[in-house]
Amino acid sequence: MRRLALLIPAAILLVLVIAQLVLPGIATRRLRDRLARSGSGLSVEVHAFPAIELLWHHADRVVVHVAQYHSSTGHLGSLLAETADVGELDASAGELDAGLLTLRDATLRKRGNQLTGRARISEDDLRRSIPVLASVQPVASGGGQLVLRGTASLLGVSATVDATVGASDGKLVVTPDVPFGALATIAVFSDPHVEVQGVSASSVAGGFVASAQAHLH
């Protein structure tokens, strides 16, 4: 009995050691394979201690870099929701094709349930997405909202309009600053698991850098 009593904790310790050596590699390969369906130039790290928590999809830290990634906003929302059991996430993409718009040098940082994202948006990419758009620049940023000024040309006629980008009921919305503009409000990002809290931006050569803060439910 005494020998058995000694063997049981030794066996448990051996299982934990093997899990620590094997499980992070398995989790890393699975995540890399999944992201490879829509991305290229992948680098993935998964950290967990004890590693056995990975069996319940818990991880202490995940680091991901992709050179290029293509995804719809709906799919991005699903991926964000799945990070709920990750303590820390550091993700970056050289080029992120989010459907309508291409984001460059994009980064996402998660600490607990708080998300912070940042990306560069070029005027060339905006013009490719919306051909009638001649230019867009941030003209004001504060209080979790961003005011963009855009110039559009259609049938030889040009017009300049401001639009406010901000959070509304957890969604990221764009509202034209025109009479009855609220009726033309567009939700550009909405996911029940992600509550957008605010946005900001600053001008850079050839475009602007936008940042957003959100809370993950």
Sequence and secondary structure as in RCSB ss.txt:
>XXXX:A:sequence
MRRLALLIPAAILLVLVIAQLVLPGIATRRLRDRLARSGSGLSVEVHAFPAIELLWHHADRVVVHVAQYHSSTGH
LGSLLAETADVGELDASAGELDAGLLTLRDATLRKRGNQLTGRARISEDDLRRSIPVLASVQPVASGGGQLVLRG
TASLLGVSATVDATVGASDGKLVVTPDVPFGALATIAVFSDPHVEVQGVSASSVAGGFVASAQAHLH
>XXXX:A:secstr
 HHHHHHHHHHHHHHHHHHHHHHHHHHHHHHHHHHTTTEES EEEEE SSGGGGGGT EEEEEEEEEEEE  HHH
HHHHHHGGGGEEEEEEEEEEEE SS EEEEEEEEEETTEEEEEEEEEHHHHHHHSTTEEEEEEEEEETTEEEEEE
EEEETTEEEEEEEEEEEETTEEEEEESSTTGGGG EEEE BTTEEEEEEEEEEETTEEEEEEEEEE 
